[in-house]
Structures are given as C-alpha cells and as structure tokens.
C-alpha cells in the first residue's frame, strides 16, 4: 500500500534554492545534509520537497515538476506574487477540473498549485 511521496528537484545551488523555497514560496526548512549542504528537505503542511545538488544527482537541474493541491489557489497566488516567486501564469479555470497556476525556480523546476472546481 502506498502512503505518501516526496518530490526531489535537482538544483544547481542548494543554498540558493533553499532560500527561494523558504522566502518566496513559504516552505519551512526541515533538514540540511552535508557541508556544504548538498541535500535538503522542505515542508509545508503535508507536502514535502527535497533538493539535491546537481553534482550529486544522475539528472541535470530544472527537469522536475509537481502538482500540489491547495485550499485556495487565488489566495496562494496573491501571497506568492507578494513574496517574489517566479510566477509562470495567473490562476485559470481548466477543462480538466482544476483552477491552477504555476511557478518555477531559478533552475526551471516547476510547481503547479491547483484547487478542484465544481465542474470536475
């Protein structure tokens, strides 16, 4: 039985990415590993996100993506805009039953935040 998962993004600079996800996206830093840090974990509510340095990963930075379901996508969009997150698009109602928007980090990894709509 599957019970949970963690997304791992490959990044060029773990320290800079930690700062971005903490300050601009609102995650809390859960742990840092290595000196200098080459692996780290962040969390927000029940969502966890891990970062690994490109030098330690089998894939290049910027090829990750995840969808995170939230209670109020419009309020989150406003908060992330205020914090300075890299917003890819404003919230929009989609045919697939979500109202969503996306952000990116400096490496190009993407997070899409969505709320289910009644039409789903």
C-alpha positions as CSV (number, residue, x, y, z in Angstrom):
1,X,0.0,0.0,0.0
2,X,1.4,3.4,-1.0
3,X,1.1,6.1,1.7
4,X,3.0,9.2,0.6
5,X,5.7,10.6,-1.6
6,X,8.3,13.3,-1.8
7,X,9.3,15.2,-4.9
8,X,13.1,15.6,-5.3
9,X,14.3,18.5,-7.5
10,X,17.8,18.7,-8.9
11,X,19.2,22.2,-8.4
12,X,22.5,23.9,-9.2
13,X,22.8,25.7,-5.8
14,X,21.1,24.1,-2.8
15,X,21.6,27.0,-0.5
16,X,20.1,29.5,-3.0
17,X,17.2,27.1,-3.8
18,X,16.5,26.6,0.0
19,X,16.3,30.4,0.4
20,X,13.9,30.7,-2.6
21,X,11.6,28.0,-1.4
22,X,11.6,29.3,2.1
23,X,11.3,33.1,1.4
24,X,9.4,33.2,-1.9
25,X,7.3,30.1,-1.7
26,X,6.7,29.7,2.0
27,X,8.1,26.3,2.8
28,X,9.8,25.5,6.1
29,X,13.3,24.0,6.0
30,X,13.1,20.6,7.6
31,X,16.7,19.5,7.3
32,X,20.0,20.1,5.6
33,X,22.6,17.4,4.9
34,X,26.3,17.8,4.1
35,X,28.8,20.6,4.5
36,X,28.3,22.4,2.3
37,X,24.7,21.3,2.0
38,X,24.1,19.0,-1.0
39,X,20.7,17.6,0.1
40,X,17.9,19.3,1.9
41,X,14.3,18.9,2.7
42,X,11.4,21.4,3.0
43,X,7.8,21.1,4.1
44,X,4.5,22.9,4.1
45,X,1.5,21.3,5.7
46,X,1.5,17.7,4.5
47,X,3.7,18.5,1.4
48,X,7.4,17.8,1.4
49,X,10.0,18.8,-1.2
50,X,13.6,17.7,-1.3
51,X,16.5,19.4,-3.1
52,X,19.7,17.7,-4.3
53,X,22.8,19.3,-5.7
54,X,23.4,18.7,-9.4
55,X,26.8,17.3,-8.7
56,X,25.2,14.5,-6.6
57,X,22.3,13.7,-9.0
58,X,22.0,11.5,-12.0
59,X,19.9,14.1,-13.9
60,X,20.5,17.8,-14.7
61,X,18.8,20.6,-12.8
62,X,15.5,22.0,-13.9
63,X,13.7,18.9,-15.1
64,X,11.3,18.5,-12.2
65,X,7.6,19.2,-11.9
66,X,4.9,18.5,-9.3
67,X,1.3,19.5,-8.8
68,X,0.3,20.5,-5.3
69,X,-3.4,20.7,-4.3
70,X,-4.3,23.7,-2.1
71,X,-7.4,25.0,-0.4
72,X,-7.4,28.5,-2.0
73,X,-5.4,28.8,-5.2
74,X,-6.2,32.6,-5.6
75,X,-5.0,33.5,-2.1
76,X,-1.9,31.4,-2.6
77,X,-1.2,33.1,-5.9
78,X,-1.5,36.6,-4.3
79,X,0.8,35.5,-1.5
80,X,3.5,34.1,-3.8
81,X,3.3,37.1,-6.0
82,X,3.9,39.4,-3.0
83,X,6.8,37.2,-1.9
84,X,8.5,37.4,-5.3
85,X,8.1,33.9,-6.6
86,X,8.7,33.3,-10.3
87,X,5.1,33.1,-11.5
88,X,4.5,31.3,-14.8
89,X,0.9,32.1,-15.3
90,X,-2.1,33.5,-13.3
91,X,-4.8,31.2,-11.8
92,X,-7.1,29.9,-14.5
93,X,-10.0,27.5,-14.6
94,X,-9.0,24.5,-16.7
95,X,-11.2,22.0,-18.6
96,X,-9.7,19.2,-16.5
97,X,-11.5,20.4,-13.4
98,X,-8.8,22.5,-11.7
99,X,-8.2,26.2,-11.2
100,X,-4.4,26.3,-11.2
101,X,-1.2,28.4,-11.8
102,X,2.4,27.6,-12.0
103,X,5.7,28.8,-10.6
104,X,9.3,28.0,-11.3
105,X,12.6,28.1,-9.5
106,X,15.9,29.5,-10.9
107,X,16.7,26.1,-12.5
108,X,13.4,25.7,-14.2
109,X,11.8,23.1,-11.9
110,X,8.1,23.8,-11.8
111,X,5.3,23.6,-9.2
112,X,1.7,23.8,-10.2
113,X,-0.8,24.7,-7.5
114,X,-4.4,23.8,-8.0
115,X,-7.9,23.7,-6.4
116,X,-10.6,21.4,-7.7
117,X,-13.5,23.3,-9.4
118,X,-17.2,22.3,-9.2
119,X,-17.2,21.3,-12.9
120,X,-15.0,18.3,-12.2
